[in-house]
Amino acid sequence: MTRTLPLPVRIARLVSSPSFQRASALQSQPCIFNAVARTHTETWHSSFLGWLLSPTGSHGLGTFPLSQFLLAVAGCTVGPGENEIKERALLTRGELALLAARAGSSGFTVHPSEDHPAELGIPSGKKKPKIDRFDVVLEAPAAPLDEERTHRVRIIVEVKVDAPLDAGQAKRYGDSLARWIGARTEGAAQRSTGALVFLGRSDDVHGTSEATTDDSRWYCLDYQQLHDDVLIPCVEHPALSTAMRPLLEHYLINLRSPRGRKGRMCYTDDEKRLALEIFDEHRDTLRELAELVLADGEHEVAQLVADATAPVQASSGRSTSVELVINGKSHRYPSVVQMCQEVVRMVYNERPDVGTPFGSGRKRYFVNDEPLHQDGSPFTRKAQLMLKDGTTLYYESNHSRQSGLKEVTRLLEAAGYKVTVPEQHVQA
């Protein structure tokens, strides 16, 4: 697609292209959750998950969904460390995988489910206890986790849709599980163990359990992992009940819907492929639209599109490459995102004493050792890099040209570098 055609013609070609039409159709599929206005109601998500994980559920898949879920938890990147597991008598990743393999012989029950419709609730343990009702609980009375004895198992799953897991709730639930393990272990022939699982949005799952829940005992799973590792294998399973197949398909549509308060919760490979097709075929049109929006003022999405479509050296139109003069030497970057990455890497590799967190304002950090701002909100567009000493840092890469230049300039100056922003960027 060339830029010689008038922009309205190129926009018409964009929106009428087969790829764009298929992408639009995927965005607007109807589903029962949307029809009854329950797309982001946590109790509906919890009830659906309980139904799916129950070995006696009417889906007809037996323990297959439960096994897939346990494997997903075992393989998630965010979870308790080995010391925490040992000290708390919690399930290790290996034991979760073994449970997945032996789910059929463990006698699992699920609350809530068709056979056990009520949520499991127990007192919180305070002087004036409240009843904590868990979203989903998986229990096995005699799970064969080793050759010598069976184990009582309780896995608590907390489901969130548009919010992170509150630190107070995370601690209460962890303490509740600890009391259950302790009470069951004392004087019992069976060992008791369990796990805590948080299911939430990708934006609410950070690099560690403590950063995510303020409690290092939790395994943390996002909806994309649930989609890829549990739901899709279930939909593709030949034993799935034909009567219940639409329920799974409607739930998948619901997770992919962009209509919620915080937007969609996962993506499919087909959607990613279509997005790349549209991007590659209409790159110039998307770039010009972004430039027009930016000309009217800063706009987060427009800046991201402009950065993503920027050539290393623009042959026509306004260039989005960025230049800095650091200690007398010119450094040119193809985009604001690349500038942020290279400057953060250079500064913290050469001058680690700058320290973290670092930010130019009172509300937003630029660099931190966890992807969180001062008020605890997650980075809008977190980026991660590893330093030469193995340290992992996060930086906020959601910046327009001017805000990005401001952040990296202040970081460089704080580290003792002399930095100059060329005049064309000052006036941009």
ZIZI-V203218 format. One record per backbone hydrogen bond with DSSP energy under -0.5 kcal/mol. CO is the residue of the C=O (numbers start at 1). NH is the residue of the N-H. Records with the same first field share a line. If there is no record, write none. Layout:
BEGIN
CO: NH, NH
END
This chain:
BEGIN
2: 5
6: 9, 10
7: 11
8: 12
9: 13
10: 14
11: 15
12: 16
13: 17
14: 17
17: 21
18: 22
19: 23
20: 24
21: 25
22: 26
23: 27
24: 28
26: 29
31: 35
32: 36
33: 38
34: 37
38: 41
40: 42
41: 44, 45
42: 46
43: 47
44: 48
45: 49
46: 50
47: 51
48: 52
49: 53
50: 54
54: 57
57: 60
59: 241
61: 64
63: 67
64: 68
65: 69
66: 70
67: 71
68: 72
69: 73
70: 74
71: 75
72: 76
73: 76
77: 79
78: 220
81: 85
82: 86
83: 87
84: 88
85: 89, 90
86: 89
89: 194
92: 96
93: 97
94: 98
95: 99
96: 100
97: 101
98: 102
100: 103
102: 105
103: 106, 108
106: 142
107: 141
109: 139
111: 137
116: 112, 113
120: 134
122: 132
126: 129
127: 129
130: 124, 132
131: 133
132: 122, 134
136: 157
137: 111, 139
138: 155
139: 109
140: 153
143: 145, 151
149: 146
150: 191
151: 143
152: 193
153: 140
154: 156, 195
155: 138
156: 158, 197
157: 136, 159
158: 160, 199
164: 166
166: 170
167: 171
168: 172
169: 173
170: 174
171: 175
172: 176
173: 177
174: 178
175: 179
176: 180
177: 181
178: 182
179: 183
180: 184
181: 185
182: 186
185: 188
191: 152
193: 154
194: 91
195: 156
196: 219
197: 158, 199
198: 200, 221
199: 160
200: 223
201: 204
202: 205
204: 206
208: 212
209: 213, 214, 215
210: 214
215: 218
217: 196
219: 198
220: 78
221: 200
222: 226
223: 227
224: 228
225: 229
226: 230, 231
227: 232
230: 234
231: 235
232: 236
234: 237
237: 240
241: 245
242: 246
244: 247, 248
245: 249
246: 250
247: 251
248: 252
249: 253
250: 254
251: 255
252: 256
253: 257
254: 257
255: 265, 266
257: 260
260: 263
268: 272
269: 273
270: 274
271: 275
272: 276
273: 277
274: 278
275: 279
276: 280
277: 281
278: 282
280: 283
282: 286
283: 287
284: 288
285: 289
286: 290
287: 291
288: 292
289: 293
290: 294
291: 295
292: 296
293: 296
294: 297
299: 303
300: 304
301: 305
302: 306
303: 307
304: 308
305: 309
306: 310
307: 310
322: 333
323: 422
324: 326, 331
325: 327, 420
326: 329
329: 326
331: 324
333: 322
335: 339
336: 340
337: 341
338: 342
339: 343
340: 344
341: 345
342: 346
343: 347
344: 348
345: 349
346: 350
347: 351
351: 354
352: 355
358: 366, 367
363: 375
364: 361
366: 396
367: 357, 358
368: 394
370: 372
371: 379
373: 376
377: 373
379: 382
381: 397
383: 395
385: 393
387: 390
391: 387
393: 385
394: 368
395: 383, 397
397: 399
400: 404
401: 405
402: 406
403: 407
404: 408
405: 409
406: 410
407: 411
408: 412
409: 413
410: 414
411: 415
412: 417
413: 416
417: 419
418: 327
420: 325, 422
422: 425, 426
423: 427
END
